[in-house]
């Protein structure tokens, strides 16, 4: 049986997973082979084999990736893992006689440390070639045991932790985080311990981020840094450490106002002009998306990421389902909702279904990573060609529906349901899902009624 299981080896009375490391990865991993104990019986070895094999595969794959320079904390953690692999006592605190063969733990650690040190040249003066950071950390952990000091987490450690646990592979966010750290690297050393970051450092970083950028962009970057440091303080259990980015203003309050709070709804004149341009000049799928956006109040990304299965035309109340899936990640509970299709939005959805093809996406050209950004650019150029007010953007279609719902005196809870706002009132559902969807449909019908249009035209300027 053992001959059929790769890397499974019997050694004396025990079994182990033993695998040679490819030569080009040996310097990176600091060893020539992977050896993981599996137990003393064949059934026990086979039971633990899958986990050991997965561990080895992950180790080799990680080592094959482009390498960033390990931090002191990385070296410390690697040393702790290596000591566990060698089956040494992780609780050993440095007691015992390292020169006595009778003291198994101390002697084994001493011999292992001497073997590592032997790789380095000893000069005639008695001095020794400087250890690599990895071997230095390993020797220290071997000889000091649990008394070995854990390196203080640095800003770079915080970045890596945040990338692993919060960004989790999102390419757009990963790129943004990388850009932030490239910007701040000239003004703060990334190996600076988090506990030593001061308010003055945070202000210097803020000023660096403001250099040549809009306050809104700097604010977004500072928000990321604030979240990153808070996450590190919590996960590394840095008791008594304050976040220097907390309550740090960008510049003055007016300049730092987020872009989205400066957006405004289309006037009826602006909307009519822009609609005419989109429906005469844009691609067919962009026209359909515009018609759905104009009559639902959905976010552009919510419509570009729709699947064919998210469009329920045969339901008593035709609607779309805004839900999380791999091509569109909806992060808040309130954003996950069912939005009624009425009027031209319903007709556009029917046309989109007919044109969708065999793929899962309702709009295949935008059903991908970055699709929402491409859609925003495609629609944005038409808006800019028709509207001079900078605060009016594609997203202003959403503000228009929001405003119309208020003018129509729709209940705040129902507005939140239609728009996907976070209000803290999600628990106020009554009458069941169908009744909830019916209220949303009636709300949109009221908001888009000719009466509301007439009211708005009477009070709106003829904005150009």
C-alpha positions as CSV (number, residue, x, y, z in Angstrom):
1,X,0.0,0.0,0.0
2,X,2.8,2.4,0.9
3,X,4.3,2.2,-2.6
4,X,1.2,3.7,-4.0
5,X,1.2,6.7,-1.7
6,X,3.7,9.4,-2.8
7,X,6.0,10.8,-0.1
8,X,4.8,8.4,2.6
9,X,7.8,6.8,4.3
10,X,8.2,4.3,7.1
11,X,11.1,5.1,9.3
12,X,11.8,2.7,12.1
13,X,8.6,2.3,14.1
14,X,6.9,5.4,12.7
15,X,5.7,7.0,9.5
16,X,6.3,10.4,8.0
17,X,5.6,12.5,5.0
18,X,9.0,13.1,3.3
19,X,9.4,15.2,0.2
20,X,12.4,16.7,-1.4
21,X,12.2,20.5,-2.0
22,X,13.1,21.6,-5.6
23,X,16.6,23.0,-5.7
24,X,15.5,26.5,-6.7
25,X,13.2,26.8,-3.7
26,X,15.7,25.5,-1.1
27,X,17.2,28.9,-0.3
28,X,13.8,30.4,0.1
29,X,12.5,27.7,2.5
30,X,15.9,27.2,4.2
31,X,15.8,23.4,4.0
32,X,16.3,20.6,1.5
33,X,13.2,18.5,2.3
34,X,9.8,18.6,4.0
35,X,9.4,16.1,6.8
36,X,6.1,15.8,8.7
37,X,5.5,13.0,11.3
38,X,2.3,11.0,10.6
39,X,2.1,8.6,13.5
40,X,3.2,5.1,14.5
41,X,0.8,3.0,12.6
42,X,-0.2,2.7,9.0
43,X,-3.9,3.6,9.6
44,X,-2.8,6.6,11.6
45,X,-0.4,7.7,8.9
46,X,-3.0,7.4,6.2
47,X,-5.4,9.4,8.4
48,X,-3.0,12.3,8.6
49,X,-1.6,12.1,5.1
50,X,-4.1,14.4,3.3
51,X,-3.5,17.2,5.8
52,X,0.3,16.8,5.5
53,X,0.2,16.7,1.7
54,X,-1.9,19.9,1.6
55,X,0.5,21.6,4.0
56,X,3.4,20.7,1.8
57,X,1.7,21.7,-1.4
58,X,0.8,25.1,0.1
59,X,4.4,25.6,1.3
60,X,5.8,24.9,-2.2
61,X,3.2,27.0,-4.0
62,X,3.8,30.0,-1.6
63,X,7.6,29.7,-2.0
64,X,7.1,29.7,-5.8
65,X,5.3,33.1,-5.8
66,X,7.2,36.4,-6.1
67,X,8.7,36.9,-2.7
68,X,8.4,40.1,-0.6
69,X,11.1,40.6,2.0
70,X,10.0,38.9,5.2
71,X,9.7,41.0,8.3
72,X,11.2,40.2,11.7
73,X,7.8,38.9,12.8
74,X,7.6,36.7,9.7
75,X,11.0,35.2,10.6
76,X,9.9,34.6,14.2
77,X,6.7,32.9,13.1
78,X,8.6,30.8,10.6
79,X,11.0,29.7,13.3
80,X,8.1,28.7,15.6
81,X,6.6,26.6,12.8
82,X,10.0,24.9,12.1
83,X,10.4,24.0,15.7
84,X,7.0,22.4,15.7
85,X,7.9,20.5,12.6
86,X,11.0,19.2,14.4
87,X,8.7,18.0,17.2
88,X,10.5,20.1,19.8
89,X,8.6,21.3,22.9
90,X,7.1,24.7,22.1
91,X,6.7,25.4,25.8
92,X,10.4,24.8,26.6
93,X,11.7,27.9,28.4
94,X,15.4,27.6,28.0
95,X,16.1,25.5,31.1
96,X,18.4,22.4,31.2
97,X,21.9,21.6,30.1
98,X,22.5,21.9,26.4
99,X,25.7,20.0,26.7
100,X,24.2,17.0,28.4
101,X,22.9,14.1,26.2
102,X,20.6,13.2,29.2
103,X,18.7,16.4,28.7
104,X,16.9,15.5,25.5
105,X,15.2,18.8,24.7
106,X,18.1,21.1,25.5
107,X,20.6,18.8,23.8
108,X,18.5,18.5,20.6
109,X,18.1,22.2,20.4
110,X,21.8,22.9,21.0
111,X,22.9,20.4,18.3
112,X,20.4,21.8,15.8
113,X,21.5,25.4,16.5
114,X,25.1,24.4,16.1
115,X,24.3,22.7,12.7
116,X,22.7,25.9,11.5
117,X,25.6,28.0,12.7
118,X,28.1,25.7,11.0
119,X,26.9,26.9,7.6
120,X,28.6,30.3,8.3
121,X,32.3,30.9,8.0
122,X,34.3,31.5,11.2
123,X,37.2,33.9,10.7
124,X,40.6,33.6,12.3
125,X,39.8,36.5,14.6
126,X,37.1,34.4,16.1
127,X,34.3,36.4,14.5
128,X,31.7,34.6,12.5
129,X,30.0,35.5,9.2
130,X,26.7,37.3,9.9
131,X,23.7,35.0,10.1
132,X,20.8,35.6,7.7
133,X,17.7,37.1,9.4
134,X,15.9,33.7,9.0
135,X,18.7,31.7,10.6
136,X,19.3,34.3,13.3
137,X,15.6,34.1,14.4
138,X,15.7,30.3,14.2
139,X,18.8,30.0,16.4
140,X,17.3,32.4,18.9
141,X,14.1,30.5,19.1
142,X,16.0,27.2,19.5
143,X,18.2,28.5,22.3
144,X,15.7,30.7,24.2
145,X,12.5,28.6,23.6
146,X,9.4,30.3,24.8
147,X,11.4,33.1,26.3
148,X,12.4,34.3,22.8
149,X,11.0,37.8,22.4
150,X,8.3,38.2,19.8
151,X,9.1,41.1,17.5
152,X,6.8,44.1,17.7
153,X,4.4,44.2,14.7
154,X,5.3,46.9,12.2
155,X,3.4,48.9,9.7
156,X,4.4,46.4,7.0
157,X,3.1,43.5,9.2
158,X,-0.2,45.4,9.5
159,X,-0.4,45.8,5.8
160,X,0.1,42.1,5.1
161,X,-2.4,41.1,7.8
162,X,-5.0,43.5,6.3
163,X,-4.3,42.2,2.8
164,X,-4.7,38.6,3.9
165,X,-7.8,38.9,6.2
166,X,-9.7,41.9,4.8
167,X,-8.9,42.3,1.1
168,X,-8.7,38.5,0.5
169,X,-7.6,38.6,-3.1
170,X,-9.7,41.5,-4.4
171,X,-7.5,42.8,-7.2
172,X,-8.9,46.4,-7.1
173,X,-8.5,46.8,-3.4
174,X,-5.1,45.1,-3.5
175,X,-3.9,47.6,-6.1
176,X,-5.2,50.5,-4.0
177,X,-3.5,49.3,-0.9
178,X,-0.2,48.8,-2.8
179,X,-0.5,52.4,-4.2
180,X,-1.1,53.8,-0.7
181,X,2.0,52.2,0.7
182,X,4.1,53.3,-2.3
183,X,3.0,56.9,-1.6
184,X,3.7,56.8,2.1
185,X,7.0,54.9,1.9
186,X,9.2,58.0,1.5
187,X,7.8,59.6,4.7
188,X,7.5,56.7,7.1
189,X,9.6,53.5,7.4
190,X,7.4,50.5,6.9
191,X,9.5,48.6,9.5
192,X,8.3,51.1,12.1
193,X,6.6,49.3,15.0
194,X,2.9,50.2,15.2
195,X,3.3,51.1,18.9
196,X,5.8,53.8,17.9
197,X,3.6,55.5,15.4
198,X,2.6,59.0,16.6
199,X,0.1,61.7,15.7
200,X,2.9,63.6,14.0
201,X,3.6,60.6,11.8
202,X,0.0,60.4,10.8
203,X,-0.1,64.1,9.9
204,X,3.0,63.7,7.8
205,X,1.4,60.8,6.0
206,X,-1.8,62.8,5.5
207,X,0.2,65.7,4.0
208,X,2.0,63.3,1.7
209,X,-1.4,61.9,0.5
210,X,-2.7,65.4,-0.1
211,X,0.2,66.3,-2.3
212,X,-1.3,66.7,-5.8
213,X,-4.5,64.9,-4.9
214,X,-8.1,65.8,-4.2
215,X,-9.0,65.9,-0.5
216,X,-11.6,63.2,-1.3
217,X,-8.9,60.8,-2.5
218,X,-6.7,61.5,0.5
219,X,-9.7,60.9,2.7
220,X,-10.3,57.5,1.2
221,X,-6.6,56.6,1.6
222,X,-6.7,57.7,5.2
223,X,-9.8,55.7,5.9
224,X,-8.0,52.6,4.6
225,X,-5.0,53.3,6.8
226,X,-7.2,53.9,9.8
227,X,-9.0,50.6,9.3
228,X,-5.7,48.8,8.7
229,X,-4.1,50.0,11.9
230,X,-7.3,49.3,13.9
231,X,-7.4,45.7,12.6
232,X,-3.7,45.2,13.5
233,X,-4.2,46.6,17.0
234,X,-7.1,44.3,17.6
235,X,-5.6,41.1,16.0
236,X,-2.1,41.5,17.5
237,X,-3.7,42.4,20.9
238,X,-1.6,45.6,21.2
239,X,-3.1,46.7,24.5
240,X,-2.7,50.4,25.2
241,X,-1.7,51.3,21.6
242,X,-3.7,54.1,20.1
243,X,-4.4,54.6,16.4
244,X,-2.8,57.9,15.3
245,X,-5.2,58.1,12.3
246,X,-8.3,58.3,14.5
247,X,-10.3,61.6,14.0
248,X,-7.5,63.0,11.8
249,X,-9.0,65.6,9.5
250,X,-7.8,65.8,5.9
251,X,-7.7,69.6,5.7
252,X,-10.8,71.6,6.3
253,X,-14.2,70.0,6.7
254,X,-15.7,71.5,3.5
255,X,-12.8,70.3,1.3
256,X,-12.9,66.8,2.7
257,X,-16.6,66.3,2.0
258,X,-16.9,62.9,0.2
259,X,-17.7,63.1,-3.5
260,X,-21.0,61.3,-3.1
261,X,-22.4,63.9,-0.8
262,X,-21.8,66.6,-3.5
263,X,-23.7,64.7,-6.1
264,X,-27.1,66.0,-7.2
265,X,-30.1,64.6,-9.0
266,X,-30.8,65.3,-12.6
267,X,-33.3,68.0,-13.4
268,X,-36.0,67.0,-15.8
269,X,-34.4,69.1,-18.5
270,X,-31.0,67.5,-17.9
271,X,-32.4,64.0,-17.9
272,X,-34.4,64.5,-21.1
273,X,-31.3,65.8,-22.9
274,X,-29.1,63.0,-21.6
275,X,-31.6,60.2,-22.2
276,X,-32.0,61.3,-25.8
277,X,-28.2,61.2,-26.4
278,X,-27.8,57.8,-24.7
279,X,-30.8,56.2,-26.6
280,X,-29.5,57.5,-30.0
281,X,-25.7,57.1,-29.6
282,X,-24.9,54.4,-27.0
283,X,-24.5,50.7,-27.6
284,X,-27.7,48.6,-27.3
285,X,-26.8,47.1,-24.0
286,X,-25.8,50.4,-22.5
287,X,-29.2,51.8,-23.6
288,X,-31.0,49.0,-21.8
289,X,-29.0,49.5,-18.7
290,X,-29.7,53.2,-18.7
291,X,-33.5,52.6,-19.0
292,X,-33.4,50.2,-16.0
293,X,-31.3,52.6,-13.9
294,X,-33.6,55.5,-14.7
295,X,-36.7,53.7,-13.5
296,X,-35.4,51.6,-10.5
297,X,-32.9,53.8,-8.7
298,X,-30.4,50.9,-8.6
299,X,-26.7,51.4,-8.5
300,X,-24.9,51.0,-11.8
301,X,-22.9,48.1,-10.5
302,X,-26.1,46.3,-9.3
303,X,-27.5,46.3,-12.8
304,X,-24.3,45.6,-14.7
305,X,-23.8,42.5,-12.5
306,X,-27.2,41.1,-12.9
307,X,-27.5,37.4,-13.9
308,X,-30.3,36.2,-16.2
309,X,-31.7,34.2,-13.3
310,X,-31.9,37.5,-11.2
311,X,-34.7,38.8,-13.5
312,X,-38.1,37.4,-12.6
313,X,-40.5,38.4,-15.3
314,X,-43.1,35.7,-14.7
315,X,-43.6,36.7,-11.1
316,X,-47.0,38.5,-10.2
317,X,-44.8,41.5,-9.6
318,X,-41.9,41.4,-12.1
319,X,-38.7,42.4,-10.4
320,X,-34.9,42.0,-10.2
321,X,-33.0,40.4,-7.4
322,X,-29.9,42.3,-6.2
323,X,-27.8,39.6,-4.6
324,X,-24.2,38.6,-3.9
325,X,-22.5,36.4,-6.4
326,X,-19.0,35.9,-7.8
327,X,-19.3,38.7,-10.4
328,X,-20.8,41.2,-8.0
329,X,-20.2,41.3,-4.3
330,X,-23.0,43.0,-2.3
331,X,-21.5,43.7,1.1
332,X,-24.4,45.0,3.2
333,X,-27.6,43.3,4.2
334,X,-29.7,46.2,3.2
335,X,-28.3,46.3,-0.4
336,X,-29.5,42.7,-0.9
337,X,-33.1,43.3,-2.1
338,X,-35.8,42.8,-4.7
339,X,-36.5,45.8,-6.9
340,X,-39.8,46.0,-8.9
341,X,-39.7,46.5,-12.6
342,X,-42.3,49.0,-13.9
343,X,-42.8,50.9,-17.1
344,X,-39.8,51.3,-19.3
345,X,-37.6,49.4,-16.9
346,X,-39.8,46.3,-17.4
347,X,-39.6,46.6,-21.2
348,X,-35.9,47.0,-21.1
349,X,-35.5,44.0,-18.9
350,X,-37.5,41.9,-21.4
351,X,-35.3,43.1,-24.2
352,X,-32.2,42.3,-22.2
353,X,-33.3,38.8,-21.5
354,X,-33.9,38.2,-25.3
355,X,-30.5,39.5,-26.1
356,X,-28.5,37.9,-23.3
357,X,-27.4,34.7,-25.1
358,X,-26.4,31.5,-23.4
359,X,-24.1,32.9,-20.7
360,X,-25.1,33.7,-17.1
361,X,-24.8,37.5,-17.3
362,X,-27.7,39.7,-18.4
363,X,-25.2,42.1,-19.9
364,X,-22.3,39.9,-20.9
365,X,-20.0,42.8,-21.8
366,X,-20.1,44.1,-18.2
367,X,-20.6,40.8,-16.4
368,X,-16.9,40.6,-15.3
369,X,-14.4,42.1,-12.9
370,X,-14.1,45.8,-13.7
371,X,-17.3,45.7,-15.7
372,X,-19.0,48.3,-13.5
373,X,-16.1,50.7,-14.0
374,X,-16.3,50.3,-17.8
375,X,-20.1,50.9,-17.6
376,X,-19.5,54.0,-15.6
377,X,-17.1,55.4,-18.2
378,X,-19.5,54.5,-21.1
379,X,-22.4,56.3,-19.5
380,X,-20.3,59.1,-18.0
381,X,-19.2,60.5,-21.3
382,X,-22.8,61.0,-22.4
383,X,-23.7,62.7,-19.1
384,X,-20.8,65.1,-19.4
385,X,-21.7,65.9,-23.0
386,X,-25.2,67.0,-21.9
387,X,-24.8,68.4,-18.4
388,X,-22.4,71.1,-17.3
389,X,-23.0,70.8,-13.6
390,X,-20.1,68.7,-12.2
391,X,-22.2,67.4,-9.3
392,X,-24.4,65.5,-11.8
393,X,-23.0,62.1,-12.7
394,X,-24.5,58.7,-13.8
395,X,-25.1,58.0,-10.1
396,X,-27.4,61.0,-10.1
397,X,-30.1,58.7,-11.6
398,X,-30.2,57.0,-8.3
399,X,-30.5,60.4,-6.4
400,X,-33.3,61.3,-8.7
401,X,-35.4,58.3,-7.7
402,X,-34.5,58.8,-4.0
403,X,-35.7,62.4,-4.3
404,X,-38.9,61.5,-6.1
405,X,-39.8,58.9,-3.5
406,X,-39.5,61.6,-0.8
407,X,-41.6,64.1,-2.9
408,X,-44.2,61.3,-3.3
409,X,-44.3,61.1,0.5
410,X,-43.4,57.4,0.5
411,X,-42.7,56.0,4.0
412,X,-39.0,56.1,5.0
413,X,-38.9,52.3,5.5
414,X,-40.2,51.6,2.0
415,X,-37.7,54.1,0.6
416,X,-34.9,52.2,2.3
417,X,-36.3,49.0,0.9
418,X,-36.4,50.3,-2.7
419,X,-33.0,52.0,-2.6
420,X,-31.1,49.5,-0.4
421,X,-30.2,52.1,2.2
422,X,-28.9,51.1,5.6
423,X,-31.4,52.6,8.1
424,X,-31.5,50.2,11.0
425,X,-35.2,49.5,10.2
426,X,-34.8,46.2,8.4
427,X,-36.8,44.5,11.1
428,X,-39.9,46.5,10.4
429,X,-41.2,44.1,7.7
430,X,-44.9,43.3,8.0
431,X,-47.2,41.4,5.7
432,X,-44.6,39.1,4.2
433,X,-42.3,39.3,1.2
434,X,-45.1,39.7,-1.3
435,X,-46.6,42.6,0.6
436,X,-43.2,44.2,0.9
437,X,-42.6,43.9,-2.9
438,X,-46.1,45.3,-3.6
439,X,-45.4,48.4,-1.4
440,X,-42.1,48.9,-3.3
441,X,-43.9,48.7,-6.6
442,X,-46.6,51.2,-5.5
443,X,-43.8,53.5,-4.2
444,X,-42.0,53.5,-7.6
445,X,-45.2,54.0,-9.5
446,X,-46.0,57.0,-7.3
447,X,-42.5,58.5,-7.6
448,X,-42.4,58.1,-11.4
449,X,-46.0,59.4,-11.9
450,X,-46.7,62.4,-14.2
451,X,-48.0,64.3,-11.2
452,X,-44.6,64.2,-9.5
453,X,-42.9,65.1,-12.8
454,X,-45.1,68.1,-13.1
455,X,-44.3,69.2,-9.5
456,X,-40.6,68.9,-10.0
457,X,-40.6,70.8,-13.4
458,X,-42.5,73.6,-11.7
459,X,-39.7,74.2,-9.1
460,X,-36.6,73.1,-11.0
461,X,-34.4,75.6,-12.8
462,X,-33.6,74.9,-16.5
463,X,-30.1,73.7,-15.5
464,X,-27.7,73.4,-18.4
